[in-house]
Amino acid sequence: MLKKNLFLIVVLCLSTLSYSQSITEAEYFWDTDPGVGSATTLLALDGNFNEAIEQLFADNQAIPSDGNHIFNIRVKDSDGNYGSLFKQTVQIQQNI
């Protein structure tokens, strides 16, 4: 359930961008911002960031420990400019 909700949030954020340029890069982090360009890169070799996000959540190592966390993502356009930071508070609870 958690993975599905996070995926939907990120897809909605990415789909609401109204850049005339295309998205060339994306990065994410949990909780504390390491700085623009210093977060974990989302690799989308085929240009499809939806699949990159799915892979992120399929890898349980990328999900923080139990508790409340803030998931953050930002994208870079073809002009090299980062857009706004998208944030979502998420409560992580491992299945028992």
VENCORKA-V376789 format. One line per field, one symbol per residue. phi: phi as a letter, one per 20 degrees, with the letter a starting at -180 (. if undefined). psi: psi as a letter, one per 30 degrees, with the letter a starting at -180 (. if undefined). Layout:
phi->???
psi->???
//
This chain:
phi->.gffffgffffffffefdffeefdbbbcbdmefeogndeffeecfenefgfffgfgefeffeeffgpecdecbbcdefeneeefeecbfceebffd
psi->eeeeeeeeeeeeeeffkhkfllkflllllkdkjflkfgakkjkiegfjfeeeeeeeffjfffkllkakljkkkllklffgkkalkkkkkkjkjkk.
//
